[in-house]
Amino acid sequence: MSVTIRKASSDDLGIIHDIRRDAILGIESDEFGVIERQAWADRRSPEFFAERVAAGDVVLAVSGSSGLGWGSSSGDYISGVYIRSSSGRTGVGRILMSRLESDIVKRGHECATLDSSPNAVGFYVKLGYTPVGPPDDDGAVPMRKALRAPDP
């Protein structure tokens, strides 16, 4: 499968929303029941992401005309990464994270930060992220990764 990463546009809001819903509803976990996943998936509308997209902070992973996943970052913070359940464990998440980290370095930051949902902590640890504090009230784990050596 050939995956291309491109900047998302306002025409992609429906795809971004659909990918997020699919990713959340597809979680297989004892921590999140169907009701919890449904509530999480329903917290956002397509319009919620419009400001991020307009700012150029969202990238979309596509294969042909199919949206496989998306990620967003601003400053040194990765504010979202979602992969369709059918595209999980195919490398799409790693490709998206690589692009987001590259964008963060281009913006002049030496570290990336994020808040991981409990089900994704293992994924981020495999990519070199380290938990840097206790989970918040929603269970999100703050994490950090050094992206390059500091300038002397």
ZIJO-V184463 format. One record per residue. D_LAST is the distance of its C-alpha to the last C-alpha in Angstrom with 2 decimals. Layout:
BEGIN
[[D_LAST] [D_LAST]]
END
This chain:
BEGIN
[[41.24] [39.06] [36.65] [35.24] [32.74] [33.48] [32.98] [35.84] [38.37] [40.94] [43.43] [41.52] [41.97] [44.94] [43.16] [40.12] [42.58] [44.61] [41.67] [40.50] [44.10] [44.60] [41.40] [42.35] [46.02] [45.24] [43.34] [45.21] [44.51] [46.51] [44.23] [45.33] [48.99] [50.45] [51.02] [47.43] [46.06] [48.53] [47.57] [43.83] [44.59] [46.81] [44.28] [42.98] [44.85] [43.71] [43.23] [40.69] [38.09] [39.07] [36.43] [33.56] [35.10] [35.65] [32.00] [31.05] [29.40] [31.77] [31.83] [34.95] [35.47] [38.75] [40.95] [43.62] [44.86] [43.99] [41.22] [39.67] [36.93] [34.51] [31.26] [29.66] [26.32] [25.12] [21.70] [20.08] [23.59] [25.91] [29.26] [31.64] [32.28] [35.91] [37.55] [41.31] [42.92] [44.35] [40.88] [39.32] [37.99] [37.93] [34.19] [34.37] [32.25] [29.49] [29.64] [29.48] [26.55] [24.59] [25.38] [24.55] [21.13] [20.49] [21.70] [19.38] [16.26] [17.92] [18.26] [14.51] [14.51] [12.55] [15.73] [19.42] [22.13] [25.87] [29.13] [31.10] [34.86] [36.14] [37.40] [34.02] [31.83] [32.43] [31.38] [28.00] [27.48] [28.21] [25.44] [22.87] [23.33] [23.89] [26.33] [24.78] [28.06] [31.81] [33.67] [34.89] [38.63] [38.80] [37.14] [33.83] [31.00] [27.55] [24.93] [21.21] [19.07] [15.35] [15.22] [11.87] [8.76] [6.34] [3.85] [0.00]]
END
